[in-house]
């Protein structure tokens, strides 16, 4: 029983290391100012991959640009680089709740298509 519990604990640690390295760190989610926005991007990346998660963020940024003009629209290319991170931060600063809702909406829409 102790060996099984120890193996499960090791498995969790390996999973945490993997998700941190392959998603959180690789996408630069530590640079996202609002924790819930970063968590939503992370969540969609774990379910759909980094590219889809980046697209959801970029579509959200473009909705933000049309809604309140706080950012310029961005290219929807699936790359979560410094331009996307900065624009997502600006959107969340200006309209936090809608930014979060739009991110969740894109993810939900993708689930509906599966």
Secondary structure as GFF3:
##gff-version 3
##sequence-region A 1 114
A	DSSP	alpha_helix	2	19	.	.	.	ID=ss1
A	DSSP	pi_helix	20	25	.	.	.	ID=ss2
A	DSSP	alpha_helix	26	27	.	.	.	ID=ss3
A	DSSP	three_ten_helix	29	31	.	.	.	ID=ss4
A	DSSP	alpha_helix	35	48	.	.	.	ID=ss5
A	DSSP	alpha_helix	50	68	.	.	.	ID=ss6
A	DSSP	alpha_helix	82	94	.	.	.	ID=ss7
A	DSSP	alpha_helix	96	113	.	.	.	ID=ss8
###
